[in-house]
Amino acid sequence: NAPRSAVTLVRSQCVNTTRCVLGFVHAAESGAALPGAVVFLQSDSDSAMLVAKSDEQGVFLVQDPPAGRYRLSVFQ
């Protein structure tokens, strides 16, 4: 993993939720944040697809996804 040159602070975005998927999308080579990346969560149990987009700091959030296992894919 490449070292980051800055610290990213994430607000408490999952405070009033039952479940939350919160992540940071970054370039593998440089570690730089990737704003505008599209994050797909595909449910293992059915065809449900949840979609989120990373913000200007590369942070994405999915609030209250149904319980279960998911496969995560990211596209820039």
C-alpha positions as CSV (number, residue, x, y, z in Angstrom):
1,N,0.0,0.0,0.0
2,A,1.3,3.4,-0.9
3,P,1.5,5.9,1.9
4,R,-1.0,8.8,1.9
5,S,0.2,12.4,2.1
6,A,-2.8,13.6,4.0
7,V,-5.3,12.4,6.6
8,T,-8.9,12.1,5.5
9,L,-11.4,12.8,8.2
10,V,-14.8,11.2,7.9
11,R,-17.9,12.6,9.7
12,S,-20.0,10.2,11.8
13,Q,-22.2,9.3,8.9
14,C,-23.4,6.0,10.3
15,V,-24.7,7.2,13.7
16,N,-28.5,6.8,13.1
17,T,-28.4,3.7,11.1
18,T,-28.8,0.0,11.9
19,R,-26.2,-1.1,9.4
20,C,-23.7,0.9,7.4
21,V,-21.0,0.2,4.7
22,L,-18.5,3.0,4.7
23,G,-15.3,2.9,2.7
24,F,-12.5,4.9,1.0
25,V,-11.7,4.4,-2.7
26,H,-8.1,5.2,-3.7
27,A,-5.7,4.5,-6.5
28,A,-3.6,1.4,-5.9
29,E,-0.5,3.0,-7.3
30,S,-0.5,6.3,-5.6
31,G,-3.0,6.0,-2.7
32,A,-4.7,9.2,-4.0
33,A,-8.5,9.5,-3.3
34,L,-10.7,8.7,-6.3
35,P,-13.7,11.0,-6.2
36,G,-16.7,10.1,-8.3
37,A,-16.0,6.3,-8.3
38,V,-19.1,4.2,-8.6
39,V,-19.3,1.4,-5.9
40,F,-21.6,-1.6,-6.5
41,L,-22.7,-4.0,-3.8
42,Q,-24.2,-7.1,-5.3
43,S,-26.1,-9.4,-2.9
44,D,-25.0,-13.0,-2.7
45,S,-28.5,-14.2,-1.9
46,D,-30.5,-12.5,-4.6
47,S,-30.2,-10.1,-7.5
48,A,-30.3,-6.9,-5.3
49,M,-27.7,-4.3,-6.3
50,L,-26.9,-1.3,-4.2
51,V,-25.0,1.6,-5.7
52,A,-23.0,4.5,-4.1
53,K,-20.7,7.1,-5.5
54,S,-17.5,8.3,-3.7
55,D,-17.3,12.0,-2.7
56,E,-14.5,14.4,-3.2
57,Q,-12.4,12.7,-0.6
58,G,-13.0,9.2,-2.1
59,V,-15.4,8.2,0.7
60,F,-18.6,6.2,-0.1
61,L,-21.5,5.3,2.1
62,V,-24.4,2.8,1.9
63,Q,-26.8,3.2,4.8
64,D,-29.0,0.4,6.1
65,P,-28.3,-2.3,3.5
66,P,-30.3,-5.5,4.0
67,A,-28.4,-8.0,6.1
68,G,-26.4,-10.5,4.1
69,R,-23.2,-11.0,2.2
70,Y,-22.2,-8.7,-0.7
71,R,-19.6,-8.6,-3.5
72,L,-18.1,-5.1,-3.9
73,S,-17.0,-3.7,-7.2
74,V,-15.6,-0.3,-7.9
75,F,-15.5,1.5,-11.3
76,Q,-13.8,4.9,-12.0
